[in-house]
């Protein structure tokens, strides 16, 4: 059964697993949490989990997967103007944002369908102190 407290604990556990190098276990936990958040219509949590998934995939050298997860997070977050969810992840998310921008400019959408919101990405990079590429 869902409770905000247990969800926070589970997301924190996933972060801990990933930070200590248990990326597969952390990724598995994130996937289950993402499915539950989507089923429960918890958009903010879905966005946070997608950002974390993108970071895990980046750490696992799965750039297409990381960019797809980030693009989905951006698409969901942009209408509400979420910034903190991305900025809290600092340099790793700035790197992924830059990579997504480059892929979009080269029109490489084999794994990243459609275009991400450029103005929103610019706002996030500015908030991260990373600037555009």
The first five atom37 places (N, CA, C, CB, O) and aatype in JSON, in Angstrom:
{
  "aatype": [20, 20, 20, 20, 20, 20, 20, 20, 20, 20, 20, 20, 20, 20, 20, 20, 20, 20, 20, 20, 20, 20, 20, 20, 20, 20, 20, 20, 20, 20, 20, 20, 20, 20, 20, 20, 20, 20, 20, 20, 20, 20, 20, 20, 20, 20, 20, 20, 20, 20, 20, 20, 20, 20, 20, 20, 20, 20, 20, 20, 20, 20, 20, 20, 20, 20, 20, 20, 20, 20, 20, 20, 20, 20, 20, 20, 20, 20, 20, 20, 20, 20, 20, 20, 20, 20, 20, 20, 20, 20, 20, 20, 20, 20, 20, 20, 20, 20, 20, 20, 20, 20, 20, 20, 20, 20, 20, 20, 20, 20, 20, 20, 20, 20, 20, 20, 20, 20, 20, 20, 20, 20, 20, 20, 20, 20, 20, 20, 20, 20, 20, 20, 20],
  "atom_mask": [
    [1, 1, 1, 1, 1],
    [1, 1, 1, 1, 1],
    [1, 1, 1, 1, 1],
    [1, 1, 1, 1, 1],
    [1, 1, 1, 1, 1],
    [1, 1, 1, 1, 1],
    [1, 1, 1, 1, 1],
    [1, 1, 1, 1, 1],
    [1, 1, 1, 1, 1],
    [1, 1, 1, 1, 1],
    [1, 1, 1, 1, 1],
    [1, 1, 1, 1, 1],
    [1, 1, 1, 1, 1],
    [1, 1, 1, 1, 1],
    [1, 1, 1, 1, 1],
    [1, 1, 1, 1, 1],
    [1, 1, 1, 1, 1],
    [1, 1, 1, 1, 1],
    [1, 1, 1, 1, 1],
    [1, 1, 1, 1, 1],
    [1, 1, 1, 1, 1],
    [1, 1, 1, 1, 1],
    [1, 1, 1, 1, 1],
    [1, 1, 1, 1, 1],
    [1, 1, 1, 1, 1],
    [1, 1, 1, 1, 1],
    [1, 1, 1, 1, 1],
    [1, 1, 1, 1, 1],
    [1, 1, 1, 1, 1],
    [1, 1, 1, 1, 1],
    [1, 1, 1, 1, 1],
    [1, 1, 1, 1, 1],
    [1, 1, 1, 1, 1],
    [1, 1, 1, 1, 1],
    [1, 1, 1, 1, 1],
    [1, 1, 1, 1, 1],
    [1, 1, 1, 1, 1],
    [1, 1, 1, 1, 1],
    [1, 1, 1, 1, 1],
    [1, 1, 1, 1, 1],
    [1, 1, 1, 1, 1],
    [1, 1, 1, 1, 1],
    [1, 1, 1, 1, 1],
    [1, 1, 1, 1, 1],
    [1, 1, 1, 1, 1],
    [1, 1, 1, 1, 1],
    [1, 1, 1, 1, 1],
    [1, 1, 1, 1, 1],
    [1, 1, 1, 1, 1],
    [1, 1, 1, 1, 1],
    [1, 1, 1, 1, 1],
    [1, 1, 1, 1, 1],
    [1, 1, 1, 1, 1],
    [1, 1, 1, 1, 1],
    [1, 1, 1, 1, 1],
    [1, 1, 1, 1, 1],
    [1, 1, 1, 1, 1],
    [1, 1, 1, 1, 1],
    [1, 1, 1, 1, 1],
    [1, 1, 1, 1, 1],
    [1, 1, 1, 1, 1],
    [1, 1, 1, 1, 1],
    [1, 1, 1, 1, 1],
    [1, 1, 1, 1, 1],
    [1, 1, 1, 1, 1],
    [1, 1, 1, 1, 1],
    [1, 1, 1, 1, 1],
    [1, 1, 1, 1, 1],
    [1, 1, 1, 1, 1],
    [1, 1, 1, 1, 1],
    [1, 1, 1, 1, 1],
    [1, 1, 1, 1, 1],
    [1, 1, 1, 1, 1],
    [1, 1, 1, 1, 1],
    [1, 1, 1, 1, 1],
    [1, 1, 1, 1, 1],
    [1, 1, 1, 1, 1],
    [1, 1, 1, 1, 1],
    [1, 1, 1, 1, 1],
    [1, 1, 1, 1, 1],
    [1, 1, 1, 1, 1],
    [1, 1, 1, 1, 1],
    [1, 1, 1, 1, 1],
    [1, 1, 1, 1, 1],
    [1, 1, 1, 1, 1],
    [1, 1, 1, 1, 1],
    [1, 1, 1, 1, 1],
    [1, 1, 1, 1, 1],
    [1, 1, 1, 1, 1],
    [1, 1, 1, 1, 1],
    [1, 1, 1, 1, 1],
    [1, 1, 1, 1, 1],
    [1, 1, 1, 1, 1],
    [1, 1, 1, 1, 1],
    [1, 1, 1, 1, 1],
    [1, 1, 1, 1, 1],
    [1, 1, 1, 1, 1],
    [1, 1, 1, 1, 1],
    [1, 1, 1, 1, 1],
    [1, 1, 1, 1, 1],
    [1, 1, 1, 1, 1],
    [1, 1, 1, 1, 1],
    [1, 1, 1, 1, 1],
    [1, 1, 1, 1, 1],
    [1, 1, 1, 1, 1],
    [1, 1, 1, 1, 1],
    [1, 1, 1, 1, 1],
    [1, 1, 1, 1, 1],
    [1, 1, 1, 1, 1],
    [1, 1, 1, 1, 1],
    [1, 1, 1, 1, 1],
    [1, 1, 1, 1, 1],
    [1, 1, 1, 1, 1],
    [1, 1, 1, 1, 1],
    [1, 1, 1, 1, 1],
    [1, 1, 1, 1, 1],
    [1, 1, 1, 1, 1],
    [1, 1, 1, 1, 1],
    [1, 1, 1, 1, 1],
    [1, 1, 1, 1, 1],
    [1, 1, 1, 1, 1],
    [1, 1, 1, 1, 1],
    [1, 1, 1, 1, 1],
    [1, 1, 1, 1, 1],
    [1, 1, 1, 1, 1],
    [1, 1, 1, 1, 1],
    [1, 1, 1, 1, 1],
    [1, 1, 1, 1, 1],
    [1, 1, 1, 1, 1],
    [1, 1, 1, 1, 1],
    [1, 1, 1, 1, 1],
    [1, 1, 1, 1, 1],
    [1, 1, 1, 1, 1]
  ],
  "atom_positions": [
    [[0.84, -1.18, 0.0], [0.0, 0.0, 0.0], [0.89, 1.25, 0.0], [-0.95, -0.01, 1.22], [1.92, 1.29, 0.67]],
    [[0.46, 2.26, -0.76], [1.24, 3.49, -0.89], [1.14, 4.35, 0.35], [0.77, 4.28, -2.09], [0.08, 4.51, 0.94]],
    [[2.28, 4.9, 0.73], [2.31, 5.99, 1.71], [3.47, 6.91, 1.32], [2.48, 5.45, 3.18], [4.51, 6.44, 0.87]],
    [[3.27, 8.21, 1.49], [4.34, 9.14, 1.12], [5.65, 8.84, 1.86], [3.91, 10.57, 1.41], [6.74, 8.98, 1.3]],
    [[5.54, 8.43, 3.11], [6.73, 8.14, 3.9], [7.5, 6.95, 3.34], [6.34, 7.88, 5.35], [8.73, 7.01, 3.22]],
    [[6.79, 5.88, 3.0], [7.49, 4.71, 2.48], [8.07, 4.99, 1.1], [6.54, 3.5, 2.42], [9.13, 4.48, 0.76]],
    [[7.37, 5.79, 0.3], [7.89, 6.14, -1.02], [9.19, 6.94, -0.88], [6.85, 6.94, -1.83], [10.16, 6.68, -1.59]],
    [[9.2, 7.9, 0.02], [10.41, 8.68, 0.27], [11.55, 7.77, 0.73], [10.13, 9.78, 1.33], [12.69, 7.92, 0.29]],
    [[11.24, 6.84, 1.62], [12.26, 5.9, 2.1], [12.79, 5.04, 0.95], [11.67, 4.99, 3.21], [13.99, 4.81, 0.85]],
    [[11.9, 4.58, 0.08], [12.32, 3.73, -1.05], [13.17, 4.51, -2.05], [11.09, 3.14, -1.75], [14.15, 3.99, -2.56]],
    [[12.8, 5.76, -2.33], [13.59, 6.58, -3.24], [14.97, 6.84, -2.62], [12.87, 7.93, -3.55], [15.98, 6.8, -3.32]],
    [[15.0, 7.1, -1.33], [16.26, 7.32, -0.63], [17.12, 6.05, -0.67], [16.0, 7.74, 0.83], [18.33, 6.13, -0.87]],
    [[16.5, 4.89, -0.49], [17.23, 3.63, -0.58], [17.8, 3.44, -1.98], [16.31, 2.44, -0.21], [18.95, 3.04, -2.13]],
    [[17.02, 3.74, -3.01], [17.51, 3.62, -4.39], [18.71, 4.54, -4.59], [16.39, 3.97, -5.4], [19.7, 4.13, -5.2]],
    [[18.63, 5.76, -4.09], [19.76, 6.69, -4.2], [20.99, 6.13, -3.49], [19.39, 8.06, -3.61], [22.11, 6.22, -4.01]],
    [[20.79, 5.56, -2.32], [21.9, 4.98, -1.55], [22.54, 3.81, -2.3], [21.41, 4.52, -0.17], [23.77, 3.73, -2.4]],
    [[21.72, 2.92, -2.83], [22.23, 1.78, -3.58], [23.07, 2.25, -4.77], [21.08, 0.89, -4.06], [24.15, 1.72, -5.03]],
    [[22.56, 3.23, -5.48], [23.26, 3.75, -6.66], [24.58, 4.4, -6.24], [22.37, 4.76, -7.42], [25.61, 4.18, -6.88]],
    [[24.54, 5.2, -5.18], [25.74, 5.9, -4.72], [26.83, 4.93, -4.27], [25.38, 6.84, -3.57], [28.02, 5.21, -4.44]],
    [[26.44, 3.81, -3.71], [27.46, 2.86, -3.25], [27.86, 1.85, -4.33], [26.96, 2.12, -2.02], [28.64, 0.93, -4.07]],
    [[27.33, 2.03, -5.53], [27.77, 1.22, -6.66], [26.86, 0.05, -7.02], [29.1, 0.7, -6.38], [27.17, -0.69, -7.95]],
    [[25.76, -0.14, -6.31], [24.81, -1.21, -6.62], [23.8, -0.7, -7.64], [24.09, -1.71, -5.32], [22.6, -0.6, -7.37]],
    [[24.31, -0.38, -8.83], [23.47, 0.27, -9.85], [22.33, -0.62, -10.33], [24.32, 0.68, -11.03], [21.22, -0.13, -10.53]],
    [[22.59, -1.92, -10.51], [21.53, -2.81, -10.99], [20.4, -2.92, -9.97], [22.1, -4.21, -11.3], [19.23, -2.85, -10.32]],
    [[20.76, -3.09, -8.71], [19.74, -3.19, -7.66], [18.98, -1.87, -7.53], [20.38, -3.57, -6.3], [17.76, -1.86, -7.38]],
    [[19.71, -0.75, -7.59], [19.08, 0.56, -7.53], [18.16, 0.79, -8.71], [20.12, 1.65, -7.46], [17.06, 1.32, -8.56]],
    [[18.62, 0.38, -9.91], [17.8, 0.54, -11.12], [16.53, -0.3, -11.03], [18.61, 0.15, -12.37], [15.47, 0.15, -11.45]],
    [[16.65, -1.5, -10.49], [15.47, -2.36, -10.32], [14.45, -1.75, -9.36], [15.88, -3.73, -9.81], [13.25, -1.78, -9.62]],
    [[14.95, -1.19, -8.28], [14.07, -0.53, -7.32], [13.41, 0.7, -7.97], [14.85, -0.11, -6.05], [12.21, 0.93, -7.78]],
    [[14.19, 1.46, -8.72], [13.62, 2.63, -9.4], [12.51, 2.23, -10.37], [14.72, 3.39, -10.16], [11.48, 2.9, -10.45]],
    [[12.72, 1.14, -11.1], [11.71, 0.69, -12.07], [10.4, 0.36, -11.37], [12.22, -0.54, -12.85], [9.33, 0.76, -11.83]],
    [[10.47, -0.36, -10.27], [9.26, -0.68, -9.51], [8.58, 0.55, -8.96], [9.59, -1.63, -8.37], [7.35, 0.68, -9.0]],
    [[9.38, 1.47, -8.43], [8.83, 2.72, -7.9], [8.18, 3.55, -9.01], [9.93, 3.54, -7.21], [7.13, 4.16, -8.8]],
    [[8.82, 3.57, -10.18], [8.28, 4.32, -11.31], [6.92, 3.76, -11.74], [9.26, 4.3, -12.49], [5.98, 4.52, -11.98]],
    [[6.83, 2.46, -11.85], [5.55, 1.84, -12.23], [4.46, 2.19, -11.22], [5.71, 0.31, -12.34], [3.33, 2.5, -11.61]],
    [[4.79, 2.13, -9.93], [3.8, 2.45, -8.89], [3.4, 3.92, -8.94], [4.35, 2.1, -7.5], [2.22, 4.25, -8.79]],
    [[4.37, 4.8, -9.15], [4.07, 6.24, -9.21], [3.22, 6.57, -10.43], [5.38, 7.06, -9.24], [2.3, 7.39, -10.34]],
    [[3.53, 5.94, -11.56], [2.71, 6.16, -12.76], [1.29, 5.67, -12.55], [3.34, 5.47, -13.98], [0.33, 6.35, -12.9]],
    [[1.16, 4.48, -11.98], [-0.17, 3.91, -11.73], [-0.96, 4.78, -10.75], [-0.05, 2.48, -11.19], [-2.19, 4.88, -10.85]],
    [[-0.26, 5.4, -9.8], [-0.92, 6.24, -8.81], [-1.09, 7.69, -9.24], [-0.15, 6.21, -7.53], [-1.66, 8.49, -8.51]],
    [[-0.6, 8.02, -10.44], [-0.76, 9.39, -10.93], [0.05, 10.42, -10.16], [-2.2, 9.77, -10.91], [-0.37, 11.57, -10.05]],
    [[1.19, 10.01, -9.6], [2.03, 10.92, -8.82], [3.11, 11.51, -9.73], [2.67, 10.18, -7.6], [4.25, 11.04, -9.76]],
    [[2.72, 12.55, -10.46], [3.57, 13.14, -11.5], [4.92, 13.63, -11.01], [2.86, 14.26, -12.12], [5.93, 13.38, -11.67]],
    [[4.96, 14.32, -9.89], [6.21, 14.84, -9.36], [7.19, 13.71, -9.08], [5.97, 15.64, -8.09], [8.38, 13.82, -9.37]],
    [[6.67, 12.63, -8.51], [7.51, 11.47, -8.21], [7.97, 10.8, -9.51], [6.75, 10.46, -7.33], [9.13, 10.38, -9.6]],
    [[7.09, 10.71, -10.49], [7.46, 10.13, -11.79], [8.64, 10.9, -12.37], [6.25, 10.14, -12.77], [9.6, 10.3, -12.86]],
    [[8.57, 12.22, -12.34], [9.64, 13.05, -12.88], [10.95, 12.79, -12.15], [9.26, 14.55, -12.79], [11.99, 12.59, -12.77]],
    [[10.9, 12.8, -10.82], [12.11, 12.54, -10.03], [12.71, 11.17, -10.35], [11.8, 12.64, -8.53], [13.92, 11.04, -10.5]],
    [[11.86, 10.17, -10.46], [12.35, 8.82, -10.74], [12.93, 8.71, -12.15], [11.23, 7.8, -10.57], [13.91, 8.0, -12.35]],
    [[12.35, 9.4, -13.1], [12.9, 9.41, -14.45], [14.27, 10.08, -14.48], [11.95, 10.13, -15.41], [15.17, 9.63, -15.19]],
    [[14.43, 11.15, -13.73], [15.74, 11.81, -13.64], [16.76, 10.86, -13.04], [15.64, 13.11, -12.79], [17.88, 10.75, -13.54]],
    [[16.38, 10.16, -11.98], [17.29, 9.19, -11.37], [17.61, 8.05, -12.32], [16.69, 8.64, -10.07], [18.75, 7.59, -12.4]],
    [[16.6, 7.59, -13.05], [16.84, 6.54, -14.05], [17.85, 7.01, -15.1], [15.52, 6.12, -14.74], [18.75, 6.27, -15.48]],
    [[17.68, 8.23, -15.55], [18.6, 8.79, -16.54], [20.03, 8.79, -16.0], [18.18, 10.22, -16.93], [20.97, 8.47, -16.73]],
    [[20.19, 9.16, -14.74], [21.52, 9.21, -14.14], [22.13, 7.81, -13.99], [21.47, 9.89, -12.78], [23.32, 7.62, -14.2]],
    [[21.29, 6.83, -13.63], [21.79, 5.45, -13.51], [22.2, 4.93, -14.88], [20.71, 4.54, -12.88], [23.25, 4.31, -15.02]],
    [[21.37, 5.16, -15.87], [21.7, 4.7, -17.22], [22.97, 5.36, -17.73], [20.54, 4.98, -18.18], [23.78, 4.72, -18.41]],
    [[23.16, 6.63, -17.4], [24.4, 7.33, -17.76], [25.59, 6.64, -17.11], [24.35, 8.82, -17.32], [26.6, 6.41, -17.76]],
    [[25.46, 6.3, -15.84], [26.55, 5.63, -15.11], [26.82, 4.24, -15.68], [26.21, 5.53, -13.62], [27.93, 3.72, -15.55]],
    [[25.81, 3.63, -16.29], [25.96, 2.31, -16.89], [26.34, 2.39, -18.37], [24.66, 1.52, -16.74], [26.32, 1.38, -19.08]],
    [[26.68, 3.58, -18.83], [27.07, 3.83, -20.23], [25.96, 3.52, -21.22], [28.28, 3.01, -20.57], [26.23, 3.14, -22.36]],
    [[24.71, 3.68, -20.8], [23.55, 3.52, -21.68], [23.05, 4.91, -22.05], [22.42, 2.67, -20.99], [22.02, 5.36, -21.55]],
    [[23.79, 5.6, -22.93], [23.42, 6.96, -23.29], [22.05, 7.05, -23.95], [24.46, 7.55, -24.2], [21.27, 7.93, -23.58]],
    [[21.71, 6.17, -24.91], [20.37, 6.28, -25.5], [19.26, 6.15, -24.45], [20.19, 5.21, -26.58], [18.28, 6.89, -24.49]],
    [[19.4, 5.21, -23.53], [18.41, 5.04, -22.47], [18.35, 6.25, -21.55], [18.71, 3.79, -21.67], [17.27, 6.69, -21.16]],
    [[19.53, 6.78, -21.21], [19.6, 7.94, -20.33], [18.93, 9.15, -20.98], [21.06, 8.27, -19.99], [18.19, 9.88, -20.32]],
    [[19.2, 9.35, -22.26], [18.61, 10.5, -22.95], [17.1, 10.34, -23.11], [19.25, 10.7, -24.32], [16.36, 11.32, -23.02]],
    [[16.65, 9.12, -23.34], [15.21, 8.88, -23.47], [14.5, 9.15, -22.13], [14.93, 7.42, -23.93], [13.44, 9.77, -22.11]],
    [[15.08, 8.68, -21.03], [14.49, 8.92, -19.71], [14.48, 10.41, -19.38], [15.25, 8.14, -18.61], [13.5, 10.94, -18.87]],
    [[15.59, 11.09, -19.69], [15.66, 12.53, -19.43], [14.65, 13.29, -20.28], [17.08, 13.06, -19.7], [13.98, 14.19, -19.79]],
    [[14.54, 12.92, -21.54], [13.59, 13.6, -22.42], [12.16, 13.45, -21.89], [13.68, 13.04, -23.85], [11.38, 14.4, -21.9]],
    [[11.84, 12.26, -21.45], [10.5, 12.03, -20.89], [10.29, 12.88, -19.64], [10.29, 10.53, -20.56], [9.23, 13.47, -19.46]],
    [[11.31, 12.93, -18.77], [11.22, 13.76, -17.55], [11.01, 15.22, -17.92], [12.48, 13.6, -16.69], [10.18, 15.91, -17.31]],
    [[11.75, 15.7, -18.91], [11.61, 17.1, -19.34], [10.22, 17.38, -19.89], [12.66, 17.43, -20.4], [9.63, 18.42, -19.6]],
    [[9.7, 16.46, -20.68], [8.38, 16.63, -21.28], [7.31, 16.73, -20.2], [8.07, 15.47, -22.24], [6.38, 17.53, -20.32]],
    [[7.43, 15.93, -19.15], [6.46, 15.96, -18.06], [6.66, 17.18, -17.15], [6.57, 14.69, -17.23], [5.69, 17.73, -16.64]],
    [[7.92, 17.59, -16.96], [8.23, 18.65, -16.01], [8.02, 20.06, -16.57], [9.65, 18.51, -15.54], [7.67, 20.98, -15.83]],
    [[8.24, 20.22, -17.86], [8.22, 21.55, -18.46], [6.9, 22.31, -18.25], [8.48, 21.44, -19.93], [6.96, 23.5, -17.92]],
    [[5.73, 21.7, -18.42], [4.49, 22.47, -18.22], [4.35, 23.04, -16.81], [3.3, 21.59, -18.52], [3.73, 24.09, -16.62]],
    [[4.93, 22.36, -15.83], [4.84, 22.83, -14.45], [6.04, 23.68, -14.05], [4.72, 21.65, -13.5], [6.04, 24.29, -12.98]],
    [[7.06, 23.73, -14.9], [8.22, 24.55, -14.63], [9.14, 24.02, -13.54], [7.78, 25.91, -14.26], [9.8, 24.8, -12.85]],
    [[9.2, 22.73, -13.37], [10.09, 22.15, -12.36], [11.55, 22.53, -12.65], [9.94, 20.61, -12.32], [12.01, 22.42, -13.78]],
    [[12.25, 22.97, -11.64], [13.67, 23.28, -11.76], [14.48, 22.5, -10.73], [13.9, 24.8, -11.6], [15.47, 21.86, -11.07]],
    [[14.05, 22.56, -9.48], [14.8, 21.97, -8.38], [15.07, 20.48, -8.6], [14.05, 22.16, -7.07], [16.16, 20.0, -8.28]],
    [[14.11, 19.75, -9.15], [14.27, 18.31, -9.38], [15.5, 18.03, -10.22], [13.02, 17.74, -10.08], [16.19, 17.03, -10.01]],
    [[15.8, 18.9, -11.17], [16.96, 18.74, -12.04], [18.21, 19.35, -11.41], [16.7, 19.39, -13.41], [19.27, 18.74, -11.4]],
    [[18.07, 20.56, -10.87], [19.22, 21.28, -10.31], [19.84, 20.53, -9.14], [18.8, 22.67, -9.87], [21.05, 20.59, -8.95]],
    [[19.05, 19.83, -8.37], [19.58, 19.07, -7.24], [20.57, 18.0, -7.67], [18.45, 18.44, -6.47], [21.39, 17.54, -6.87]],
    [[20.51, 17.59, -8.93], [21.4, 16.53, -9.42], [22.71, 17.08, -9.99], [20.69, 15.71, -10.48], [23.59, 16.31, -10.37]],
    [[22.84, 18.36, -10.04], [24.06, 19.09, -10.39], [24.73, 18.66, -11.7], [25.04, 18.95, -9.3], [24.05, 18.47, -12.71]],
    [[26.04, 18.51, -11.66], [26.85, 18.29, -12.88], [26.41, 17.08, -13.71], [28.3, 18.11, -12.49], [26.38, 17.19, -14.94]],
    [[26.06, 15.94, -13.11], [25.67, 14.81, -13.96], [24.44, 15.1, -14.83], [25.38, 13.6, -13.09], [24.39, 14.67, -15.99]],
    [[23.46, 15.82, -14.29], [22.27, 16.12, -15.1], [22.6, 17.21, -16.11], [21.09, 16.55, -14.19], [22.04, 17.22, -17.21]],
    [[23.49, 18.14, -15.76], [23.91, 19.16, -16.73], [24.59, 18.49, -17.92], [24.87, 20.19, -16.06], [24.36, 18.87, -19.06]],
    [[25.41, 17.49, -17.65], [26.06, 16.75, -18.72], [25.03, 16.08, -19.63], [27.01, 15.69, -18.14], [25.14, 16.15, -20.85]],
    [[24.03, 15.45, -19.03], [23.0, 14.8, -19.83], [22.17, 15.81, -20.63], [22.08, 13.97, -18.93], [21.81, 15.56, -21.78]],
    [[21.87, 16.94, -20.03], [21.13, 17.99, -20.76], [21.93, 18.44, -21.98], [20.83, 19.19, -19.84], [21.36, 18.61, -23.06]],
    [[23.23, 18.64, -21.81], [24.07, 19.04, -22.95], [24.09, 17.96, -24.02], [25.5, 19.32, -22.48], [24.01, 18.27, -25.21]],
    [[24.18, 16.7, -23.6], [24.2, 15.59, -24.56], [22.88, 15.52, -25.34], [24.45, 14.25, -23.83], [22.87, 15.27, -26.54]],
    [[21.77, 15.75, -24.63], [20.47, 15.74, -25.29], [20.37, 16.88, -26.3], [19.35, 15.85, -24.24], [19.85, 16.7, -27.4]],
    [[20.87, 18.04, -25.92], [20.87, 19.17, -26.85], [21.7, 18.85, -28.1], [21.43, 20.43, -26.17], [21.26, 19.12, -29.22]],
    [[22.87, 18.27, -27.92], [23.71, 17.92, -29.07], [23.02, 16.89, -29.95], [25.07, 17.38, -28.6], [23.04, 17.01, -31.18]],
    [[22.41, 15.88, -29.34], [21.7, 14.85, -30.12], [20.55, 15.48, -30.89], [21.18, 13.73, -29.2], [20.3, 15.13, -32.04]],
    [[19.86, 16.4, -30.26], [18.73, 17.07, -30.92], [19.22, 17.91, -32.09], [17.97, 17.95, -29.92], [18.59, 17.94, -33.15]],
    [[20.34, 18.58, -31.9], [20.89, 19.4, -32.99], [21.33, 18.55, -34.17], [22.08, 20.23, -32.48], [21.22, 18.96, -35.32]],
    [[21.83, 17.35, -33.88], [22.27, 16.44, -34.95], [21.1, 15.63, -35.49], [23.37, 15.5, -34.43], [21.25, 14.82, -36.41]],
    [[19.92, 15.86, -34.9], [18.71, 15.14, -35.31], [18.86, 13.64, -35.14], [18.37, 15.46, -36.76], [18.4, 12.85, -35.98]],
    [[19.5, 13.25, -34.04], [19.66, 11.83, -33.74], [18.58, 11.41, -32.76], [21.08, 11.53, -33.16], [18.77, 11.46, -31.55]],
    [[17.46, 11.02, -33.3], [16.33, 10.67, -32.44], [16.01, 9.19, -32.47], [15.12, 11.46, -32.84], [14.88, 8.81, -32.18]],
    [[16.97, 8.35, -32.82], [16.66, 6.92, -32.88], [16.15, 6.41, -31.54], [17.9, 6.12, -33.32], [15.24, 5.59, -31.48]],
    [[16.74, 6.9, -30.46], [16.32, 6.5, -29.12], [15.59, 7.63, -28.41], [17.51, 6.05, -28.3], [14.96, 7.4, -27.37]],
    [[15.66, 8.83, -28.94], [15.06, 10.0, -28.31], [14.06, 10.59, -29.28], [16.14, 11.06, -27.89], [14.39, 11.47, -30.07]],
    [[12.84, 10.09, -29.22], [11.81, 10.51, -30.16], [11.4, 11.95, -29.93], [10.59, 9.6, -30.05], [11.24, 12.4, -28.79]],
    [[11.24, 12.68, -31.02], [10.76, 14.05, -30.93], [11.8, 15.01, -30.4], [9.54, 14.12, -30.08], [12.97, 14.66, -30.25]],
    [[11.36, 16.21, -30.11], [12.28, 17.22, -29.61], [11.93, 17.59, -28.18], [12.24, 18.46, -30.5], [10.76, 17.59, -27.79]],
    [[12.95, 17.9, -27.42], [12.78, 18.35, -26.05], [12.58, 19.86, -26.06], [13.99, 17.95, -25.16], [13.0, 20.53, -27.0]],
    [[11.96, 20.39, -25.03], [11.7, 21.84, -24.97], [13.0, 22.63, -24.78], [10.72, 22.16, -23.83], [13.56, 22.65, -23.68]],
    [[13.49, 23.27, -25.84], [14.79, 23.95, -25.81], [14.85, 25.09, -24.8], [15.11, 24.48, -27.18], [15.85, 25.22, -24.08]],
    [[13.82, 25.91, -24.74], [13.83, 27.04, -23.8], [13.9, 26.54, -22.36], [12.58, 27.93, -24.0], [14.62, 27.1, -21.54]],
    [[13.16, 25.49, -22.07], [13.16, 24.9, -20.73], [14.54, 24.33, -20.4], [12.08, 23.81, -20.61], [15.04, 24.51, -19.29]],
    [[15.14, 23.64, -21.36], [16.47, 23.07, -21.15], [17.48, 24.19, -20.9], [16.91, 22.21, -22.35], [18.37, 24.05, -20.06]],
    [[17.34, 25.29, -21.62], [18.21, 26.45, -21.43], [18.05, 27.01, -20.02], [17.91, 27.53, -22.47], [19.04, 27.36, -19.37]],
    [[16.81, 27.09, -19.55], [16.54, 27.58, -18.2], [17.2, 26.67, -17.17], [15.03, 27.65, -17.95], [17.79, 27.16, -16.2]],
    [[17.1, 25.37, -17.36], [17.71, 24.42, -16.42], [19.23, 24.53, -16.42], [17.29, 22.98, -16.77], [19.86, 24.55, -15.37]],
    [[19.81, 24.61, -17.6], [21.27, 24.74, -17.68], [21.75, 26.05, -17.04], [21.74, 24.68, -19.15], [22.79, 26.09, -16.4]],
    [[20.98, 27.1, -17.23], [21.32, 28.37, -16.6], [21.24, 28.24, -15.07], [20.38, 29.49, -17.09], [22.12, 28.73, -14.36]],
    [[20.2, 27.59, -14.57], [20.05, 27.38, -13.13], [21.19, 26.53, -12.58], [18.71, 26.72, -12.82], [21.59, 26.68, -11.42]],
    [[21.7, 25.62, -13.42], [22.82, 24.77, -13.03], [24.17, 25.49, -13.18], [22.82, 23.49, -13.86], [25.21, 24.96, -12.77]],
    [[24.14, 26.69, -13.76], [25.38, 27.42, -13.99], [26.2, 26.79, -15.1], [26.19, 27.49, -12.73], [27.42, 26.96, -15.15]],
    [[25.52, 26.05, -15.99], [26.23, 25.28, -17.0], [26.19, 25.91, -18.39], [25.66, 23.89, -17.08], [27.02, 25.57, -19.23]],
    [[25.28, 26.81, -18.65], [25.19, 27.44, -19.96], [24.85, 26.45, -21.06], [26.48, 28.12, -20.28], [24.84, 25.24, -20.85]],
    [[24.56, 26.99, -22.24], [24.2, 26.16, -23.4], [25.47, 25.7, -24.1], [23.29, 26.95, -24.39], [26.54, 26.27, -23.94]],
    [[25.3, 24.64, -24.89], [26.41, 24.1, -25.69], [26.07, 24.26, -27.14], [26.7, 22.62, -25.35], [26.87, 23.87, -28.0]]
  ]
}
